[in-house]
């Protein structure tokens, strides 16, 4: 189901004029209509070729989203340039997803649980960060 649409003017701005279409903020209808007290979104913050860094609201709008939202977000990433996106937290796709969160998803009781993993001195993967929250600060704190 579509919660709302990110305006084409916003997509045009964040894509540096490369695209000019609305972006539908789509989620599985059970997220909105399921009567949930809590929706947990759990995952790792890792480099991602389309959004820059995976997790946070990507899990909601792409992970449970509809075909149009998924295709348009991937096309935005491709047109902007995946080499400009990979491993970056501030990208056009992330800005679109953040717009959708701030304008259309505040009524949903979403809590994000995000881990950051890296190699220790012995070369083994270890969790070096755990970030839990219900807004963009939870995602952005892992950058500090």
Beta strands, then each sheet from edge to edge (+ up, - down):
strand 1: 2-6
strand 2: 23-26
strand 3: 39-44
strand 4: 47-48
strand 5: 52-53
strand 6: 110-119
strand 7: 125-133
sheet 1: 1+ 2-
sheet 2: 3+ 6+ 7-
sheet 3: 4+ 5-
end
